Amino acid sequence: MKGIILHGGHGTRLRPLTHTGPKQLLPIANKPMSQYCLEALKEAGITDIAIIVGGLGATKVQEYYGSGERFGVKISYIQQDQPRGISHAVRLCKDFVGDQKFVVILGDNIIKEHISEYARNFQQSDADASILLCEVSNPTAFGIAEVKDGQIIKIMEKPENPRSNLAVTGIYFLTPTIFDIIDRLKPSWRNELEITDALQMILDEKYKITYYMVTDYWKDTGTPNDILHANKVILESIEPYFHGIKELNVTITGKVMVGENTIIKSNSKIIGPVIIGKNCVIHPETRIGPNTSIGDNSKISKCDIENSIIMPNCNIETNIKIRDSIIAFNSEIISNPKNNDNKIFLLGEGTKISL
């Protein structure tokens, strides 16, 4: 079985974070969100993987993942000239897939469950497609499946009046049958070839489609709040470790992960779950956490950070309280010592702020 990770799209709901790179490389718990997809495929024994890239940041994706060797997989790259829908991206993979069954994962989906059992069951079954469904509270925002007596009877893209709350997650187990279906698809009102329309055609043409329910955590990380929530959940699942240096009078509580050569200086406080990357300096009188990620090579001084993501190579020297924020790579915040207000930031790469 082969694997496909979709790494395209503009990520407009995440701007300015996505002005300089693809959303799938944004880190959750100090790891690009698409890396969780790659690791899920590898854990399922799928090591021949294609990544669909296109538009802004395609080069960054290839620079990060390379040949896949350091991740224990083999990666091919397939270009999509512009976002034309998931089905269009899947169709580009026909030569890569050949006559094998395959699994497609959207690179901005986070799932805690292993997909090994789903992959094994699909490989051994006679189904033409299999999808993962998850109950959601806002079904109008997703592709929705209507199920009756254990069978899918209808699949709709973002219905105005959904008859189900079962979202079609961004994980699809498929066979080459899908390529003929996609060749006969018509663009939607968004001028895209929708995967939900392709799945509905599979139903209409009496092909066999099965499903599984995701009972653990699944998140489509389309908004800043989604990313922060996924960051919290992933942090809670990591086993604590400490590879840095801790000075005297440092308070650490809860699950805390600290990378190599990071220094936690005196009179600072870390409240887990928190991850701090490599080569960081956490200066005195600093409070971090809970639910916070600090990227590699960052310097944090005197501030109070909670429920936030600070990406690598950031410098924050301020008395303010940073809450519910995402601060992108190479950003800097410096403030007047008398400024100690609460702040919420959504900062793009390389932002410099003086308060």
PERAQUI-V926334 format. One record per backbone hydrogen bond with DSSP energy under -0.5 kcal/mol. NH is the residue of the N-H (numbers start at 1). CO is the residue of the C=O. Records with the same first field share a line. If there is no record, write none. Layout:
BEGIN
NH: CO ; CO
END
This chain:
BEGIN
2: 101
3: 48
4: 103
5: 50
6: 4 ; 105
7: 5 ; 52
14: 11
15: 12
17: 14
19: 16
25: 22
26: 23
28: 31
31: 28
33: 26
34: 24
35: 32
36: 32 ; 33
37: 33
38: 34
39: 35
40: 36
41: 37
42: 38
43: 39
44: 40
45: 42
46: 41
47: 45
49: 47 ; 74
50: 3
51: 76
52: 5 ; 50
53: 51 ; 78
58: 55
61: 57
62: 58
63: 59
64: 60
65: 61
66: 62
68: 65
71: 68
72: 69
73: 68
74: 47
75: 67 ; 73
76: 49
78: 51
80: 53
87: 193
88: 193
89: 85
90: 86
91: 87
92: 88
93: 90
94: 91
97: 93
98: 94
100: 97
102: 174
103: 2
104: 172
105: 4
106: 170
107: 6
109: 106
110: 219
111: 109
112: 217
113: 217
119: 115
120: 116
121: 117
122: 118
123: 119
124: 120
125: 121 ; 122
128: 208
129: 208
130: 173
131: 210
132: 171
133: 212
134: 167
136: 165
141: 138
142: 139
144: 156
145: 166
146: 154
147: 145
148: 151
151: 148
153: 146
154: 146
156: 144
158: 142 ; 156
162: 159
167: 134 ; 165
168: 143
169: 132 ; 167
171: 169
172: 104
173: 130
174: 102 ; 172
175: 128
178: 175
179: 176
180: 176 ; 177
181: 177
182: 178
183: 179
184: 180 ; 181
185: 182
188: 192
191: 188
193: 84
194: 192
198: 194
199: 195
200: 196
201: 197
202: 198
203: 199
204: 200
205: 201
206: 203
207: 202
209: 207
210: 129
212: 131
214: 133
215: 213
219: 110
221: 108 ; 219
222: 220
227: 223
228: 224
229: 225
230: 226
231: 227
232: 228
233: 229
234: 230
235: 231
236: 232
237: 233 ; 234
238: 234 ; 235
241: 256
243: 258
245: 262
247: 245 ; 264
250: 247
251: 268
252: 250
253: 270
256: 254
257: 274
258: 241
259: 276 ; 277
261: 243
262: 259
263: 280
264: 245 ; 262
265: 263 ; 282
267: 248 ; 249
268: 265
269: 286
270: 251
271: 288
272: 253 ; 270
273: 255
274: 255
275: 292
276: 257
277: 294
279: 260
280: 277
281: 298
282: 263
283: 281 ; 300
285: 267
286: 283
287: 303
288: 269
289: 305
290: 271
291: 273
292: 273
293: 308
294: 275
295: 310
297: 278
298: 295
299: 314
300: 281
301: 316
302: 284
304: 320
305: 287
306: 322
307: 290
309: 325
310: 293
311: 309 ; 327
313: 296
315: 331
316: 299
317: 315 ; 333
318: 301
321: 341
322: 304 ; 320
323: 321 ; 343
324: 306
326: 345
327: 309
328: 326 ; 347
330: 312
331: 328
332: 351
333: 315
334: 353
335: 317
339: 336
340: 338
343: 321
347: 326
350: 329
351: 348
353: 332
355: 334
END
